[in-house]
Amino acid sequence: MQFAPEAQILILNGVILAVAYLGIYPSLEEKTLNRIMTIDLVLSALALFVAGALFWGSGVPFSMLFFEVNWAVFTIVTLMIMEVPLFLNFAKKYGINLFDDDQR
């Protein structure tokens, strides 16, 4: 069974976010915005690396409802859209201040 290219990227993003928000982030001893952003940068790079391994040079267009984009833009945009509610909920649950730059 083969999934559509968009579904493959969405599943990849979902798995990465599930590992992050159910495993990595809750297990952090210090849950700060800077720490989460650093790990998130690495996980975003992982998502781009895997998506690139699947679709680099394939020329497959990805539908963003009203227009088509390449695999990299689709990966980044959908990852951000999927992550925002997860992050806001996590920050609220663990009391992470989103507006104070002087966190410890």
Phi and psi restraints in degrees (range 20) as a CNS / XPLOR table:
assign (resid 1 and name C) (resid 2 and name N)
       (resid 2 and name CA) (resid 2 and name C) 1.0 -108.9 20.0 2
assign (resid 2 and name N) (resid 2 and name CA)
       (resid 2 and name C) (resid 3 and name N) 1.0 134.0 20.0 2
assign (resid 2 and name C) (resid 3 and name N)
       (resid 3 and name CA) (resid 3 and name C) 1.0 -91.4 20.0 2
assign (resid 3 and name N) (resid 3 and name CA)
       (resid 3 and name C) (resid 4 and name N) 1.0 154.8 20.0 2
assign (resid 3 and name C) (resid 4 and name N)
       (resid 4 and name CA) (resid 4 and name C) 1.0 -62.1 20.0 2
assign (resid 4 and name N) (resid 4 and name CA)
       (resid 4 and name C) (resid 5 and name N) 1.0 152.3 20.0 2
assign (resid 4 and name C) (resid 5 and name N)
       (resid 5 and name CA) (resid 5 and name C) 1.0 -55.2 20.0 2
assign (resid 5 and name N) (resid 5 and name CA)
       (resid 5 and name C) (resid 6 and name N) 1.0 -40.7 20.0 2
assign (resid 5 and name C) (resid 6 and name N)
       (resid 6 and name CA) (resid 6 and name C) 1.0 -61.7 20.0 2
assign (resid 6 and name N) (resid 6 and name CA)
       (resid 6 and name C) (resid 7 and name N) 1.0 -41.5 20.0 2
assign (resid 6 and name C) (resid 7 and name N)
       (resid 7 and name CA) (resid 7 and name C) 1.0 -64.5 20.0 2
assign (resid 7 and name N) (resid 7 and name CA)
       (resid 7 and name C) (resid 8 and name N) 1.0 -37.9 20.0 2
assign (resid 7 and name C) (resid 8 and name N)
       (resid 8 and name CA) (resid 8 and name C) 1.0 -61.2 20.0 2
assign (resid 8 and name N) (resid 8 and name CA)
       (resid 8 and name C) (resid 9 and name N) 1.0 -44.3 20.0 2
assign (resid 8 and name C) (resid 9 and name N)
       (resid 9 and name CA) (resid 9 and name C) 1.0 -67.6 20.0 2
assign (resid 9 and name N) (resid 9 and name CA)
       (resid 9 and name C) (resid 10 and name N) 1.0 -42.3 20.0 2
assign (resid 9 and name C) (resid 10 and name N)
       (resid 10 and name CA) (resid 10 and name C) 1.0 -63.7 20.0 2
assign (resid 10 and name N) (resid 10 and name CA)
       (resid 10 and name C) (resid 11 and name N) 1.0 -38.8 20.0 2
assign (resid 10 and name C) (resid 11 and name N)
       (resid 11 and name CA) (resid 11 and name C) 1.0 -65.9 20.0 2
assign (resid 11 and name N) (resid 11 and name CA)
       (resid 11 and name C) (resid 12 and name N) 1.0 -44.3 20.0 2
assign (resid 11 and name C) (resid 12 and name N)
       (resid 12 and name CA) (resid 12 and name C) 1.0 -57.1 20.0 2
assign (resid 12 and name N) (resid 12 and name CA)
       (resid 12 and name C) (resid 13 and name N) 1.0 -49.9 20.0 2
assign (resid 12 and name C) (resid 13 and name N)
       (resid 13 and name CA) (resid 13 and name C) 1.0 -61.1 20.0 2
assign (resid 13 and name N) (resid 13 and name CA)
       (resid 13 and name C) (resid 14 and name N) 1.0 -42.4 20.0 2
assign (resid 13 and name C) (resid 14 and name N)
       (resid 14 and name CA) (resid 14 and name C) 1.0 -61.9 20.0 2
assign (resid 14 and name N) (resid 14 and name CA)
       (resid 14 and name C) (resid 15 and name N) 1.0 -41.9 20.0 2
assign (resid 14 and name C) (resid 15 and name N)
       (resid 15 and name CA) (resid 15 and name C) 1.0 -65.8 20.0 2
assign (resid 15 and name N) (resid 15 and name CA)
       (resid 15 and name C) (resid 16 and name N) 1.0 -44.6 20.0 2
assign (resid 15 and name C) (resid 16 and name N)
       (resid 16 and name CA) (resid 16 and name C) 1.0 -61.8 20.0 2
assign (resid 16 and name N) (resid 16 and name CA)
       (resid 16 and name C) (resid 17 and name N) 1.0 -44.1 20.0 2
assign (resid 16 and name C) (resid 17 and name N)
       (resid 17 and name CA) (resid 17 and name C) 1.0 -68.0 20.0 2
assign (resid 17 and name N) (resid 17 and name CA)
       (resid 17 and name C) (resid 18 and name N) 1.0 -36.4 20.0 2
assign (resid 17 and name C) (resid 18 and name N)
       (resid 18 and name CA) (resid 18 and name C) 1.0 -63.5 20.0 2
assign (resid 18 and name N) (resid 18 and name CA)
       (resid 18 and name C) (resid 19 and name N) 1.0 -44.6 20.0 2
assign (resid 18 and name C) (resid 19 and name N)
       (resid 19 and name CA) (resid 19 and name C) 1.0 -62.7 20.0 2
assign (resid 19 and name N) (resid 19 and name CA)
       (resid 19 and name C) (resid 20 and name N) 1.0 -41.2 20.0 2
assign (resid 19 and name C) (resid 20 and name N)
       (resid 20 and name CA) (resid 20 and name C) 1.0 -66.0 20.0 2
assign (resid 20 and name N) (resid 20 and name CA)
       (resid 20 and name C) (resid 21 and name N) 1.0 -50.9 20.0 2
assign (resid 20 and name C) (resid 21 and name N)
       (resid 21 and name CA) (resid 21 and name C) 1.0 -88.0 20.0 2
assign (resid 21 and name N) (resid 21 and name CA)
       (resid 21 and name C) (resid 22 and name N) 1.0 -13.7 20.0 2
assign (resid 21 and name C) (resid 22 and name N)
       (resid 22 and name CA) (resid 22 and name C) 1.0 -104.9 20.0 2
assign (resid 22 and name N) (resid 22 and name CA)
       (resid 22 and name C) (resid 23 and name N) 1.0 -16.8 20.0 2
assign (resid 22 and name C) (resid 23 and name N)
       (resid 23 and name CA) (resid 23 and name C) 1.0 -124.8 20.0 2
assign (resid 23 and name N) (resid 23 and name CA)
       (resid 23 and name C) (resid 24 and name N) 1.0 -61.0 20.0 2
assign (resid 23 and name C) (resid 24 and name N)
       (resid 24 and name CA) (resid 24 and name C) 1.0 -69.9 20.0 2
assign (resid 24 and name N) (resid 24 and name CA)
       (resid 24 and name C) (resid 25 and name N) 1.0 -57.1 20.0 2
assign (resid 24 and name C) (resid 25 and name N)
       (resid 25 and name CA) (resid 25 and name C) 1.0 -64.4 20.0 2
assign (resid 25 and name N) (resid 25 and name CA)
       (resid 25 and name C) (resid 26 and name N) 1.0 -44.3 20.0 2
assign (resid 25 and name C) (resid 26 and name N)
       (resid 26 and name CA) (resid 26 and name C) 1.0 -63.4 20.0 2
assign (resid 26 and name N) (resid 26 and name CA)
       (resid 26 and name C) (resid 27 and name N) 1.0 -26.5 20.0 2
assign (resid 26 and name C) (resid 27 and name N)
       (resid 27 and name CA) (resid 27 and name C) 1.0 -84.4 20.0 2
assign (resid 27 and name N) (resid 27 and name CA)
       (resid 27 and name C) (resid 28 and name N) 1.0 -5.5 20.0 2
assign (resid 27 and name C) (resid 28 and name N)
       (resid 28 and name CA) (resid 28 and name C) 1.0 -65.1 20.0 2
assign (resid 28 and name N) (resid 28 and name CA)
       (resid 28 and name C) (resid 29 and name N) 1.0 135.0 20.0 2
assign (resid 28 and name C) (resid 29 and name N)
       (resid 29 and name CA) (resid 29 and name C) 1.0 -70.3 20.0 2
assign (resid 29 and name N) (resid 29 and name CA)
       (resid 29 and name C) (resid 30 and name N) 1.0 -44.3 20.0 2
assign (resid 29 and name C) (resid 30 and name N)
       (resid 30 and name CA) (resid 30 and name C) 1.0 -109.3 20.0 2
assign (resid 30 and name N) (resid 30 and name CA)
       (resid 30 and name C) (resid 31 and name N) 1.0 110.8 20.0 2
assign (resid 30 and name C) (resid 31 and name N)
       (resid 31 and name CA) (resid 31 and name C) 1.0 -98.7 20.0 2
assign (resid 31 and name N) (resid 31 and name CA)
       (resid 31 and name C) (resid 32 and name N) 1.0 89.4 20.0 2
assign (resid 31 and name C) (resid 32 and name N)
       (resid 32 and name CA) (resid 32 and name C) 1.0 -118.0 20.0 2
assign (resid 32 and name N) (resid 32 and name CA)
       (resid 32 and name C) (resid 33 and name N) 1.0 160.4 20.0 2
assign (resid 32 and name C) (resid 33 and name N)
       (resid 33 and name CA) (resid 33 and name C) 1.0 -60.3 20.0 2
assign (resid 33 and name N) (resid 33 and name CA)
       (resid 33 and name C) (resid 34 and name N) 1.0 -43.9 20.0 2
assign (resid 33 and name C) (resid 34 and name N)
       (resid 34 and name CA) (resid 34 and name C) 1.0 -63.4 20.0 2
assign (resid 34 and name N) (resid 34 and name CA)
       (resid 34 and name C) (resid 35 and name N) 1.0 -40.8 20.0 2
assign (resid 34 and name C) (resid 35 and name N)
       (resid 35 and name CA) (resid 35 and name C) 1.0 -64.7 20.0 2
assign (resid 35 and name N) (resid 35 and name CA)
       (resid 35 and name C) (resid 36 and name N) 1.0 -44.8 20.0 2
assign (resid 35 and name C) (resid 36 and name N)
       (resid 36 and name CA) (resid 36 and name C) 1.0 -66.0 20.0 2
assign (resid 36 and name N) (resid 36 and name CA)
       (resid 36 and name C) (resid 37 and name N) 1.0 -40.7 20.0 2
assign (resid 36 and name C) (resid 37 and name N)
       (resid 37 and name CA) (resid 37 and name C) 1.0 -63.5 20.0 2
assign (resid 37 and name N) (resid 37 and name CA)
       (resid 37 and name C) (resid 38 and name N) 1.0 -37.6 20.0 2
assign (resid 37 and name C) (resid 38 and name N)
       (resid 38 and name CA) (resid 38 and name C) 1.0 -64.9 20.0 2
assign (resid 38 and name N) (resid 38 and name CA)
       (resid 38 and name C) (resid 39 and name N) 1.0 -47.1 20.0 2
assign (resid 38 and name C) (resid 39 and name N)
       (resid 39 and name CA) (resid 39 and name C) 1.0 -65.1 20.0 2
assign (resid 39 and name N) (resid 39 and name CA)
       (resid 39 and name C) (resid 40 and name N) 1.0 -38.9 20.0 2
assign (resid 39 and name C) (resid 40 and name N)
       (resid 40 and name CA) (resid 40 and name C) 1.0 -63.1 20.0 2
assign (resid 40 and name N) (resid 40 and name CA)
       (resid 40 and name C) (resid 41 and name N) 1.0 -35.8 20.0 2
assign (resid 40 and name C) (resid 41 and name N)
       (resid 41 and name CA) (resid 41 and name C) 1.0 -62.0 20.0 2
assign (resid 41 and name N) (resid 41 and name CA)
       (resid 41 and name C) (resid 42 and name N) 1.0 -43.1 20.0 2
assign (resid 41 and name C) (resid 42 and name N)
       (resid 42 and name CA) (resid 42 and name C) 1.0 -65.3 20.0 2
assign (resid 42 and name N) (resid 42 and name CA)
       (resid 42 and name C) (resid 43 and name N) 1.0 -42.9 20.0 2
assign (resid 42 and name C) (resid 43 and name N)
       (resid 43 and name CA) (resid 43 and name C) 1.0 -67.9 20.0 2
assign (resid 43 and name N) (resid 43 and name CA)
       (resid 43 and name C) (resid 44 and name N) 1.0 -34.3 20.0 2
assign (resid 43 and name C) (resid 44 and name N)
       (resid 44 and name CA) (resid 44 and name C) 1.0 -66.2 20.0 2
assign (resid 44 and name N) (resid 44 and name CA)
       (resid 44 and name C) (resid 45 and name N) 1.0 -40.3 20.0 2
assign (resid 44 and name C) (resid 45 and name N)
       (resid 45 and name CA) (resid 45 and name C) 1.0 -63.9 20.0 2
assign (resid 45 and name N) (resid 45 and name CA)
       (resid 45 and name C) (resid 46 and name N) 1.0 -38.2 20.0 2
assign (resid 45 and name C) (resid 46 and name N)
       (resid 46 and name CA) (resid 46 and name C) 1.0 -62.0 20.0 2
assign (resid 46 and name N) (resid 46 and name CA)
       (resid 46 and name C) (resid 47 and name N) 1.0 -44.1 20.0 2
assign (resid 46 and name C) (resid 47 and name N)
       (resid 47 and name CA) (resid 47 and name C) 1.0 -60.9 20.0 2
assign (resid 47 and name N) (resid 47 and name CA)
       (resid 47 and name C) (resid 48 and name N) 1.0 -43.6 20.0 2
assign (resid 47 and name C) (resid 48 and name N)
       (resid 48 and name CA) (resid 48 and name C) 1.0 -66.2 20.0 2
assign (resid 48 and name N) (resid 48 and name CA)
       (resid 48 and name C) (resid 49 and name N) 1.0 -38.9 20.0 2
assign (resid 48 and name C) (resid 49 and name N)
       (resid 49 and name CA) (resid 49 and name C) 1.0 -62.3 20.0 2
assign (resid 49 and name N) (resid 49 and name CA)
       (resid 49 and name C) (resid 50 and name N) 1.0 -47.8 20.0 2
assign (resid 49 and name C) (resid 50 and name N)
       (resid 50 and name CA) (resid 50 and name C) 1.0 -67.0 20.0 2
assign (resid 50 and name N) (resid 50 and name CA)
       (resid 50 and name C) (resid 51 and name N) 1.0 -43.8 20.0 2
assign (resid 50 and name C) (resid 51 and name N)
       (resid 51 and name CA) (resid 51 and name C) 1.0 -62.2 20.0 2
assign (resid 51 and name N) (resid 51 and name CA)
       (resid 51 and name C) (resid 52 and name N) 1.0 -39.8 20.0 2
assign (resid 51 and name C) (resid 52 and name N)
       (resid 52 and name CA) (resid 52 and name C) 1.0 -63.5 20.0 2
assign (resid 52 and name N) (resid 52 and name CA)
       (resid 52 and name C) (resid 53 and name N) 1.0 -39.8 20.0 2
assign (resid 52 and name C) (resid 53 and name N)
       (resid 53 and name CA) (resid 53 and name C) 1.0 -62.4 20.0 2
assign (resid 53 and name N) (resid 53 and name CA)
       (resid 53 and name C) (resid 54 and name N) 1.0 -32.0 20.0 2
assign (resid 53 and name C) (resid 54 and name N)
       (resid 54 and name CA) (resid 54 and name C) 1.0 -82.5 20.0 2
assign (resid 54 and name N) (resid 54 and name CA)
       (resid 54 and name C) (resid 55 and name N) 1.0 -37.8 20.0 2
assign (resid 54 and name C) (resid 55 and name N)
       (resid 55 and name CA) (resid 55 and name C) 1.0 -124.6 20.0 2
assign (resid 55 and name N) (resid 55 and name CA)
       (resid 55 and name C) (resid 56 and name N) 1.0 -1.5 20.0 2
assign (resid 55 and name C) (resid 56 and name N)
       (resid 56 and name CA) (resid 56 and name C) 1.0 -58.6 20.0 2
assign (resid 56 and name N) (resid 56 and name CA)
       (resid 56 and name C) (resid 57 and name N) 1.0 127.6 20.0 2
assign (resid 56 and name C) (resid 57 and name N)
       (resid 57 and name CA) (resid 57 and name C) 1.0 75.1 20.0 2
assign (resid 57 and name N) (resid 57 and name CA)
       (resid 57 and name C) (resid 58 and name N) 1.0 2.4 20.0 2
assign (resid 57 and name C) (resid 58 and name N)
       (resid 58 and name CA) (resid 58 and name C) 1.0 -80.8 20.0 2
assign (resid 58 and name N) (resid 58 and name CA)
       (resid 58 and name C) (resid 59 and name N) 1.0 -23.7 20.0 2
assign (resid 58 and name C) (resid 59 and name N)
       (resid 59 and name CA) (resid 59 and name C) 1.0 72.9 20.0 2
assign (resid 59 and name N) (resid 59 and name CA)
       (resid 59 and name C) (resid 60 and name N) 1.0 12.6 20.0 2
assign (resid 59 and name C) (resid 60 and name N)
       (resid 60 and name CA) (resid 60 and name C) 1.0 -72.1 20.0 2
assign (resid 60 and name N) (resid 60 and name CA)
       (resid 60 and name C) (resid 61 and name N) 1.0 124.7 20.0 2
assign (resid 60 and name C) (resid 61 and name N)
       (resid 61 and name CA) (resid 61 and name C) 1.0 -82.1 20.0 2
assign (resid 61 and name N) (resid 61 and name CA)
       (resid 61 and name C) (resid 62 and name N) 1.0 145.6 20.0 2
assign (resid 61 and name C) (resid 62 and name N)
       (resid 62 and name CA) (resid 62 and name C) 1.0 -114.6 20.0 2
assign (resid 62 and name N) (resid 62 and name CA)
       (resid 62 and name C) (resid 63 and name N) 1.0 128.3 20.0 2
assign (resid 62 and name C) (resid 63 and name N)
       (resid 63 and name CA) (resid 63 and name C) 1.0 -85.5 20.0 2
assign (resid 63 and name N) (resid 63 and name CA)
       (resid 63 and name C) (resid 64 and name N) 1.0 126.8 20.0 2
assign (resid 63 and name C) (resid 64 and name N)
       (resid 64 and name CA) (resid 64 and name C) 1.0 -110.2 20.0 2
assign (resid 64 and name N) (resid 64 and name CA)
       (resid 64 and name C) (resid 65 and name N) 1.0 46.4 20.0 2
assign (resid 64 and name C) (resid 65 and name N)
       (resid 65 and name CA) (resid 65 and name C) 1.0 69.4 20.0 2
assign (resid 65 and name N) (resid 65 and name CA)
       (resid 65 and name C) (resid 66 and name N) 1.0 -63.3 20.0 2
assign (resid 65 and name C) (resid 66 and name N)
       (resid 66 and name CA) (resid 66 and name C) 1.0 -102.8 20.0 2
assign (resid 66 and name N) (resid 66 and name CA)
       (resid 66 and name C) (resid 67 and name N) 1.0 -8.4 20.0 2
assign (resid 66 and name C) (resid 67 and name N)
       (resid 67 and name CA) (resid 67 and name C) 1.0 -155.9 20.0 2
assign (resid 67 and name N) (resid 67 and name CA)
       (resid 67 and name C) (resid 68 and name N) 1.0 166.7 20.0 2
assign (resid 67 and name C) (resid 68 and name N)
       (resid 68 and name CA) (resid 68 and name C) 1.0 -108.5 20.0 2
assign (resid 68 and name N) (resid 68 and name CA)
       (resid 68 and name C) (resid 69 and name N) 1.0 144.9 20.0 2
assign (resid 68 and name C) (resid 69 and name N)
       (resid 69 and name CA) (resid 69 and name C) 1.0 -134.3 20.0 2
assign (resid 69 and name N) (resid 69 and name CA)
       (resid 69 and name C) (resid 70 and name N) 1.0 174.0 20.0 2
assign (resid 69 and name C) (resid 70 and name N)
       (resid 70 and name CA) (resid 70 and name C) 1.0 -86.7 20.0 2
assign (resid 70 and name N) (resid 70 and name CA)
       (resid 70 and name C) (resid 71 and name N) 1.0 177.4 20.0 2
assign (resid 70 and name C) (resid 71 and name N)
       (resid 71 and name CA) (resid 71 and name C) 1.0 -63.3 20.0 2
assign (resid 71 and name N) (resid 71 and name CA)
       (resid 71 and name C) (resid 72 and name N) 1.0 -36.4 20.0 2
assign (resid 71 and name C) (resid 72 and name N)
       (resid 72 and name CA) (resid 72 and name C) 1.0 -68.0 20.0 2
assign (resid 72 and name N) (resid 72 and name CA)
       (resid 72 and name C) (resid 73 and name N) 1.0 -46.7 20.0 2
assign (resid 72 and name C) (resid 73 and name N)
       (resid 73 and name CA) (resid 73 and name C) 1.0 -64.2 20.0 2
assign (resid 73 and name N) (resid 73 and name CA)
       (resid 73 and name C) (resid 74 and name N) 1.0 -43.3 20.0 2
assign (resid 73 and name C) (resid 74 and name N)
       (resid 74 and name CA) (resid 74 and name C) 1.0 -60.4 20.0 2
assign (resid 74 and name N) (resid 74 and name CA)
       (resid 74 and name C) (resid 75 and name N) 1.0 -42.7 20.0 2
assign (resid 74 and name C) (resid 75 and name N)
       (resid 75 and name CA) (resid 75 and name C) 1.0 -62.9 20.0 2
assign (resid 75 and name N) (resid 75 and name CA)
       (resid 75 and name C) (resid 76 and name N) 1.0 -48.4 20.0 2
assign (resid 75 and name C) (resid 76 and name N)
       (resid 76 and name CA) (resid 76 and name C) 1.0 -66.0 20.0 2
assign (resid 76 and name N) (resid 76 and name CA)
       (resid 76 and name C) (resid 77 and name N) 1.0 -47.5 20.0 2
assign (resid 76 and name C) (resid 77 and name N)
       (resid 77 and name CA) (resid 77 and name C) 1.0 -65.0 20.0 2
assign (resid 77 and name N) (resid 77 and name CA)
       (resid 77 and name C) (resid 78 and name N) 1.0 -46.3 20.0 2
assign (resid 77 and name C) (resid 78 and name N)
       (resid 78 and name CA) (resid 78 and name C) 1.0 -69.2 20.0 2
assign (resid 78 and name N) (resid 78 and name CA)
       (resid 78 and name C) (resid 79 and name N) 1.0 -34.3 20.0 2
assign (resid 78 and name C) (resid 79 and name N)
       (resid 79 and name CA) (resid 79 and name C) 1.0 -62.6 20.0 2
assign (resid 79 and name N) (resid 79 and name CA)
       (resid 79 and name C) (resid 80 and name N) 1.0 -43.0 20.0 2
assign (resid 79 and name C) (resid 80 and name N)
       (resid 80 and name CA) (resid 80 and name C) 1.0 -65.4 20.0 2
assign (resid 80 and name N) (resid 80 and name CA)
       (resid 80 and name C) (resid 81 and name N) 1.0 -44.2 20.0 2
assign (resid 80 and name C) (resid 81 and name N)
       (resid 81 and name CA) (resid 81 and name C) 1.0 -62.7 20.0 2
assign (resid 81 and name N) (resid 81 and name CA)
       (resid 81 and name C) (resid 82 and name N) 1.0 -39.4 20.0 2
assign (resid 81 and name C) (resid 82 and name N)
       (resid 82 and name CA) (resid 82 and name C) 1.0 -72.5 20.0 2
assign (resid 82 and name N) (resid 82 and name CA)
       (resid 82 and name C) (resid 83 and name N) 1.0 -32.0 20.0 2
assign (resid 82 and name C) (resid 83 and name N)
       (resid 83 and name CA) (resid 83 and name C) 1.0 -82.8 20.0 2
assign (resid 83 and name N) (resid 83 and name CA)
       (resid 83 and name C) (resid 84 and name N) 1.0 -30.6 20.0 2
assign (resid 83 and name C) (resid 84 and name N)
       (resid 84 and name CA) (resid 84 and name C) 1.0 -53.3 20.0 2
assign (resid 84 and name N) (resid 84 and name CA)
       (resid 84 and name C) (resid 85 and name N) 1.0 -53.1 20.0 2
assign (resid 84 and name C) (resid 85 and name N)
       (resid 85 and name CA) (resid 85 and name C) 1.0 -65.3 20.0 2
assign (resid 85 and name N) (resid 85 and name CA)
       (resid 85 and name C) (resid 86 and name N) 1.0 -33.8 20.0 2
assign (resid 85 and name C) (resid 86 and name N)
       (resid 86 and name CA) (resid 86 and name C) 1.0 -64.3 20.0 2
assign (resid 86 and name N) (resid 86 and name CA)
       (resid 86 and name C) (resid 87 and name N) 1.0 -45.6 20.0 2
assign (resid 86 and name C) (resid 87 and name N)
       (resid 87 and name CA) (resid 87 and name C) 1.0 -65.2 20.0 2
assign (resid 87 and name N) (resid 87 and name CA)
       (resid 87 and name C) (resid 88 and name N) 1.0 -45.1 20.0 2
assign (resid 87 and name C) (resid 88 and name N)
       (resid 88 and name CA) (resid 88 and name C) 1.0 -60.9 20.0 2
assign (resid 88 and name N) (resid 88 and name CA)
       (resid 88 and name C) (resid 89 and name N) 1.0 -41.2 20.0 2
assign (resid 88 and name C) (resid 89 and name N)
       (resid 89 and name CA) (resid 89 and name C) 1.0 -64.9 20.0 2
assign (resid 89 and name N) (resid 89 and name CA)
       (resid 89 and name C) (resid 90 and name N) 1.0 -43.3 20.0 2
assign (resid 89 and name C) (resid 90 and name N)
       (resid 90 and name CA) (resid 90 and name C) 1.0 -62.9 20.0 2
assign (resid 90 and name N) (resid 90 and name CA)
       (resid 90 and name C) (resid 91 and name N) 1.0 -45.1 20.0 2
assign (resid 90 and name C) (resid 91 and name N)
       (resid 91 and name CA) (resid 91 and name C) 1.0 -62.3 20.0 2
assign (resid 91 and name N) (resid 91 and name CA)
       (resid 91 and name C) (resid 92 and name N) 1.0 -40.0 20.0 2
assign (resid 91 and name C) (resid 92 and name N)
       (resid 92 and name CA) (resid 92 and name C) 1.0 -66.9 20.0 2
assign (resid 92 and name N) (resid 92 and name CA)
       (resid 92 and name C) (resid 93 and name N) 1.0 -43.7 20.0 2
assign (resid 92 and name C) (resid 93 and name N)
       (resid 93 and name CA) (resid 93 and name C) 1.0 -63.4 20.0 2
assign (resid 93 and name N) (resid 93 and name CA)
       (resid 93 and name C) (resid 94 and name N) 1.0 -40.1 20.0 2
assign (resid 93 and name C) (resid 94 and name N)
       (resid 94 and name CA) (resid 94 and name C) 1.0 -101.4 20.0 2
assign (resid 94 and name N) (resid 94 and name CA)
       (resid 94 and name C) (resid 95 and name N) 1.0 8.6 20.0 2
assign (resid 94 and name C) (resid 95 and name N)
       (resid 95 and name CA) (resid 95 and name C) 1.0 65.6 20.0 2
assign (resid 95 and name N) (resid 95 and name CA)
       (resid 95 and name C) (resid 96 and name N) 1.0 36.4 20.0 2
assign (resid 95 and name C) (resid 96 and name N)
       (resid 96 and name CA) (resid 96 and name C) 1.0 -82.3 20.0 2
assign (resid 96 and name N) (resid 96 and name CA)
       (resid 96 and name C) (resid 97 and name N) 1.0 121.9 20.0 2
assign (resid 96 and name C) (resid 97 and name N)
       (resid 97 and name CA) (resid 97 and name C) 1.0 -79.5 20.0 2
assign (resid 97 and name N) (resid 97 and name CA)
       (resid 97 and name C) (resid 98 and name N) 1.0 120.6 20.0 2
assign (resid 97 and name C) (resid 98 and name N)
       (resid 98 and name CA) (resid 98 and name C) 1.0 -86.2 20.0 2
assign (resid 98 and name N) (resid 98 and name CA)
       (resid 98 and name C) (resid 99 and name N) 1.0 -10.3 20.0 2
assign (resid 98 and name C) (resid 99 and name N)
       (resid 99 and name CA) (resid 99 and name C) 1.0 -117.7 20.0 2
assign (resid 99 and name N) (resid 99 and name CA)
       (resid 99 and name C) (resid 100 and name N) 1.0 -3.4 20.0 2
assign (resid 99 and name C) (resid 100 and name N)
       (resid 100 and name CA) (resid 100 and name C) 1.0 -102.0 20.0 2
assign (resid 100 and name N) (resid 100 and name CA)
       (resid 100 and name C) (resid 101 and name N) 1.0 115.4 20.0 2
assign (resid 100 and name C) (resid 101 and name N)
       (resid 101 and name CA) (resid 101 and name C) 1.0 -77.1 20.0 2
assign (resid 101 and name N) (resid 101 and name CA)
       (resid 101 and name C) (resid 102 and name N) 1.0 -14.3 20.0 2
assign (resid 101 and name C) (resid 102 and name N)
       (resid 102 and name CA) (resid 102 and name C) 1.0 -99.7 20.0 2
assign (resid 102 and name N) (resid 102 and name CA)
       (resid 102 and name C) (resid 103 and name N) 1.0 50.4 20.0 2
assign (resid 102 and name C) (resid 103 and name N)
       (resid 103 and name CA) (resid 103 and name C) 1.0 -80.7 20.0 2
assign (resid 103 and name N) (resid 103 and name CA)
       (resid 103 and name C) (resid 104 and name N) 1.0 154.4 20.0 2
